[in-house]
Amino acid sequence: MAIGPRLDLRHSQQLVMTPQLQQAIKLLALSNLELESYINGELERNPLLEAAGEAPAEPSDAPEIASDDWSVPEPVGSDQLIAAGAGDADAPLDVDHAAETFHHDCASDMPAPGTGGLDGSLSVAGPTVAGAGGGEDSEGFDATLAAELSLHDTLLSQLAGMDDVQQIIARHIIDLIDESGYFTGDLNEIGARLQVPTADVEAVLKIIQTFEPTGVGARSLGECLALQAMEADRYDPAMAMLLSNLDLLARGEMATLRRICGVDAEDLSDMICELRAYNPKPGLAYGGEPPQPIMPDIFVARTVSGGWAVEINAATLPRLLVNRSYYAELSGTGGKAAKSFLSDCLQSANWLIKALDQRQRTIIKVATELVRQQEAFFLHGVQHLKPLNLRAIADAIGMHESTVSRVTSNKYLSCERGLFELKYFFTSAIQASDGGDAVSAESVKTKIRELIDGERGGKILSDDKLVELLNEAGFDIARRTVAKYREGMGIGSSVERRRAAAIQSAAA
């Protein structure tokens, strides 16, 4: 056979991730707040996109899903909306602006700030402040609040009264105080670095330990509590012995503590109550980012007819429009590069709007099926939560399992039972001891917490006893699984709970 070049035709298939497909997948995994930030970036980048400000729809106008009909409702067209309108209920156009109804309809008609109200009562309006009118361009109430000082700034503000050398040492010490308020450095290293005696560094640390908050600058938990006891004038020899033997207190060895401290049971109880009132991490009261509230992505509500209303939270999402008139105005001017840029912007804007619409339809479709399969939870609570996986939802709605995973990531559902992450409804199965239907792991965790919370009179339940009680309740579960669930919920072992109960009874 001769060896030489030749041409061959071959057919093959491959999946190409286009930029549009990558964008749609990215949008599907974003939460509402993340999507809002993404849309704001697109509004700044694309001149053809604009946000249409519309009042959010009333909850009563939400599409209703009957309990026996779990199909996703189609979007209502403009013809149906116009046909459903009540013309006689609309406000007339020929209004009389001289009537009393419009006598105080603007800010200039209202009484001056600080004067009486319309009925002669005291006015609640204060002095006019820029940005306090609550208008569209106002910064909001949070922007008017003063920034909270951090622990570092709070300590630096208390250095007045020290000489220059002491302030230099104090700044080095403050830099080594962690967010909890504890000094984590080495006094010898600071002295060697600044070429000062270690005794001078320790003297400055003693001064810092008198700063607010009380207990800051401590090198251990015992020293932190001792500083607070000194501030409260409760640091006596018995308290000093107790603070030097906190390990015995943690193990619940009350008899040994009474012997070491030289006090009776009543005095030891008072000392423990005093320690409970102290703050073991005083620095955490300063600074730090305020906790951000979780915004739900989906609302689920019970309807009058017995079904469920599932809707997207559109309060944080602006409604996007394509300014085609602006495109038509600019497309006739400029060169080839400008026309190519406008064409790309128009294509990107159209695709983004389609991707957002498809995202909402997909989320509604997944959430509707999720509510249908977990309806017992929404009706009766966590005890009726069923085992569920992503494949069950994907097979029911005809989508891929990865799509359902993206939809349920970083998204929250709000219902009358509270706020839940969508991943919360997907739990593993625990077999029933009587051979009945399997139950979810979340319901087993709830039962374990109920049993532990019901411990009274020092009767602490071991893991073996919990397994026995769970088997009696109908859960076929092993001891290692109970221990895993208990540790996952942050609940200590029976030994740790018994020690805590002993400390609690001693302090009572």
Backbone hydrogen bonds, N-H to C=O, Kabsch-Sander energy under -0.5 kcal/mol:
donor,donor_aa,acceptor,acceptor_aa,energy
4,G,2,A,-0.6
16,V,14,Q,-0.6
17,M,15,L,-0.5
18,T,16,V,-1.2
22,Q,18,T,-2.5
23,Q,19,P,-2.1
24,A,20,Q,-2.2
25,I,21,L,-2.2
26,K,22,Q,-2.1
27,L,23,Q,-2.5
28,L,24,A,-1.7
29,A,25,I,-1.1
30,L,26,K,-0.6
30,L,27,L,-0.8
35,L,31,S,-2.7
36,E,32,N,-2.2
37,S,33,L,-1.8
38,Y,34,E,-2.0
39,I,35,L,-2.7
40,N,36,E,-2.2
41,G,37,S,-1.7
42,E,38,Y,-1.9
43,L,39,I,-2.4
44,E,40,N,-1.5
45,R,41,G,-1.7
46,N,42,E,-3.0
49,L,46,N,-1.1
50,E,321,L,-2.0
52,A,319,R,-3.5
53,G,51,A,-0.7
54,E,52,A,-0.6
61,D,58,E,-1.7
62,A,59,P,-1.5
65,I,308,W,-1.2
66,A,64,E,-0.6
69,D,66,A,-1.2
81,L,77,G,-1.7
82,I,78,S,-2.4
83,A,79,D,-2.4
84,A,80,Q,-1.7
85,G,81,L,-0.5
85,G,82,I,-0.9
87,G,85,G,-0.8
89,A,86,A,-0.8
90,D,87,G,-1.0
95,V,93,L,-1.5
97,H,95,V,-0.8
99,A,96,D,-1.6
102,F,99,A,-1.1
103,H,100,E,-1.6
105,D,102,F,-0.8
109,D,106,C,-0.9
110,M,106,C,-0.5
110,M,107,A,-0.9
114,G,125,A,-0.9
115,T,112,A,-1.9
117,G,121,S,-4.8
120,G,117,G,-1.3
123,S,115,T,-0.9
132,A,129,V,-2.1
138,S,135,G,-0.8
140,G,131,G,-0.6
144,T,141,F,-1.2
145,L,142,D,-1.0
154,T,150,S,-2.3
155,L,151,L,-2.1
156,L,152,H,-2.1
157,S,153,D,-1.8
158,Q,155,L,-1.4
159,L,156,L,-1.4
162,M,159,L,-1.7
167,Q,163,D,-2.2
168,I,164,D,-2.0
169,I,165,V,-2.2
170,A,166,Q,-2.8
171,R,167,Q,-2.3
172,H,168,I,-1.6
173,I,169,I,-2.1
174,I,170,A,-2.9
175,D,171,R,-1.8
176,L,172,H,-0.6
176,L,173,I,-1.2
177,I,174,I,-1.6
178,D,176,L,-0.5
178,D,182,Y,-2.5
181,G,178,D,-1.7
183,F,218,A,-2.5
184,T,176,L,-2.7
184,T,182,Y,-0.6
190,I,186,D,-1.9
191,G,187,L,-2.4
192,A,188,N,-2.5
193,R,189,E,-2.4
194,L,190,I,-2.4
195,Q,191,G,-1.0
196,V,191,G,-2.1
200,D,197,P,-0.5
201,V,197,P,-1.4
202,E,198,T,-2.5
203,A,199,A,-2.0
204,V,200,D,-1.9
205,L,201,V,-2.1
206,K,202,E,-2.0
207,I,203,A,-1.5
208,I,204,V,-2.4
209,Q,205,L,-2.0
210,T,207,I,-1.6
211,F,208,I,-2.0
215,G,209,Q,-0.6
216,V,213,P,-1.8
217,G,181,G,-2.7
218,A,181,G,-0.6
218,A,215,G,-1.0
224,C,220,S,-2.1
225,L,221,L,-2.5
226,A,222,G,-2.0
227,L,223,E,-2.2
228,Q,224,C,-1.6
229,A,225,L,-2.1
230,M,226,A,-2.4
231,E,227,L,-1.9
232,A,228,Q,-1.7
233,D,230,M,-1.3
234,R,229,A,-3.2
235,Y,229,A,-0.6
236,D,234,R,-1.3
240,A,236,D,-2.5
241,M,237,P,-2.1
242,L,238,A,-2.0
243,L,239,M,-2.5
244,S,240,A,-1.5
245,N,242,L,-1.2
246,L,243,L,-0.7
248,L,245,N,-0.6
249,L,245,N,-1.3
250,A,246,L,-2.3
251,R,247,D,-1.3
252,G,249,L,-0.8
253,E,248,L,-2.2
254,M,252,G,-1.7
257,L,253,E,-1.7
258,R,254,M,-2.6
259,R,255,A,-1.8
260,I,256,T,-2.3
261,C,257,L,-2.9
262,G,258,R,-1.4
263,V,258,R,-1.3
268,L,264,D,-2.2
269,S,265,A,-2.1
270,D,266,E,-1.9
271,M,267,D,-2.2
272,I,268,L,-2.3
273,C,269,S,-2.2
274,E,270,D,-2.0
275,L,271,M,-2.0
276,R,272,I,-2.0
277,A,273,C,-0.8
277,A,274,E,-0.7
278,Y,275,L,-1.3
283,G,180,S,-2.5
284,L,281,K,-1.2
285,A,282,P,-1.2
286,Y,283,G,-1.6
287,G,149,L,-1.0
295,M,293,P,-0.6
297,D,412,Y,-2.2
298,I,412,Y,-1.7
299,F,311,E,-2.8
300,V,414,S,-2.6
301,A,309,A,-1.9
303,T,307,G,-1.9
306,G,303,T,-1.2
308,W,65,I,-3.5
309,A,301,A,-3.0
310,V,63,P,-0.5
310,V,308,W,-0.6
311,E,299,F,-2.1
311,E,309,A,-0.5
313,N,297,D,-2.3
314,A,312,I,-1.2
317,L,314,A,-0.6
319,R,52,A,-0.7
320,L,318,P,-0.6
321,L,50,E,-2.6
323,N,48,L,-2.9
323,N,321,L,-0.6
324,R,322,V,-1.7
327,Y,323,N,-1.5
328,A,324,R,-2.8
329,E,325,S,-2.0
330,L,326,Y,-2.0
331,S,327,Y,-2.2
332,G,328,A,-0.6
333,T,330,L,-1.3
339,K,335,G,-2.0
340,S,336,K,-2.3
341,F,337,A,-2.1
342,L,338,A,-2.4
343,S,339,K,-2.2
344,D,340,S,-2.2
345,C,341,F,-2.3
346,L,342,L,-2.5
347,Q,343,S,-2.3
348,S,344,D,-2.6
349,A,345,C,-2.5
350,N,346,L,-2.4
351,W,347,Q,-2.3
352,L,348,S,-2.3
353,I,349,A,-2.2
354,K,350,N,-2.1
355,A,351,W,-2.7
356,L,352,L,-2.5
357,D,353,I,-2.1
358,Q,354,K,-2.5
359,R,355,A,-2.2
360,Q,356,L,-2.2
361,R,357,D,-2.1
362,T,358,Q,-2.3
363,I,359,R,-2.6
364,I,360,Q,-2.5
365,K,361,R,-2.1
366,V,362,T,-2.5
367,A,363,I,-2.9
368,T,364,I,-2.3
369,E,365,K,-1.8
370,L,366,V,-2.2
371,V,367,A,-2.4
372,R,368,T,-2.0
373,Q,369,E,-2.3
374,Q,370,L,-1.8
375,E,372,R,-0.9
377,F,374,Q,-0.7
378,F,374,Q,-1.4
379,L,375,E,-1.6
380,H,376,A,-2.8
381,G,376,A,-0.5
381,G,377,F,-2.0
384,H,381,G,-1.6
385,L,382,V,-1.8
388,L,427,T,-1.6
393,I,389,N,-1.1
394,A,390,L,-2.6
395,D,391,R,-2.9
396,A,392,A,-1.5
397,I,393,I,-1.8
398,G,394,A,-1.0
399,M,394,A,-2.1
404,V,400,H,-1.6
405,S,401,E,-1.9
406,R,402,S,-2.1
407,V,403,T,-2.1
408,T,404,V,-2.0
409,S,406,R,-0.8
411,K,408,T,-0.6
413,L,420,F,-3.8
414,S,298,I,-2.8
415,C,418,G,-2.4
418,G,415,C,-1.6
420,F,413,L,-2.8
420,F,418,G,-0.5
422,L,411,K,-2.3
424,Y,421,E,-2.0
425,F,422,L,-1.2
426,F,423,K,-1.5
427,T,425,F,-0.8
430,I,439,V,-3.4
432,A,436,G,-0.6
433,S,474,G,-1.2
435,G,432,A,-1.3
439,V,430,I,-2.8
440,S,385,L,-1.2
441,A,428,S,-1.8
444,V,440,S,-1.3
445,K,441,A,-2.3
446,T,442,E,-2.2
447,K,443,S,-1.8
448,I,444,V,-2.4
449,R,445,K,-2.5
450,E,446,T,-2.0
451,L,447,K,-2.2
452,I,448,I,-2.3
453,D,449,R,-2.7
454,G,450,E,-1.2
455,E,452,I,-1.5
459,K,456,R,-1.7
460,I,458,G,-1.5
466,L,462,S,-2.3
467,V,463,D,-2.2
468,E,464,D,-2.0
469,L,465,K,-2.4
470,L,466,L,-2.5
471,N,467,V,-2.3
472,E,468,E,-1.7
473,A,469,L,-1.4
474,G,471,N,-0.9
475,F,470,L,-2.9
476,D,431,Q,-2.6
476,D,474,G,-0.6
477,I,475,F,-1.0
482,V,478,A,-1.8
483,A,479,R,-2.3
484,K,480,R,-2.0
485,Y,481,T,-2.5
486,R,482,V,-2.6
487,E,483,A,-2.4
488,G,484,K,-2.1
489,M,485,Y,-1.5
490,G,487,E,-1.3
491,I,486,R,-2.3
497,R,493,S,-2.5
498,R,494,S,-2.0
499,R,495,V,-2.0
500,A,496,E,-2.3
501,A,497,R,-2.2
502,A,498,R,-1.9
503,I,499,R,-2.3
504,Q,500,A,-2.4
505,S,501,A,-2.4
506,A,502,A,-1.9
507,A,503,I,-1.9
508,A,504,Q,-0.9
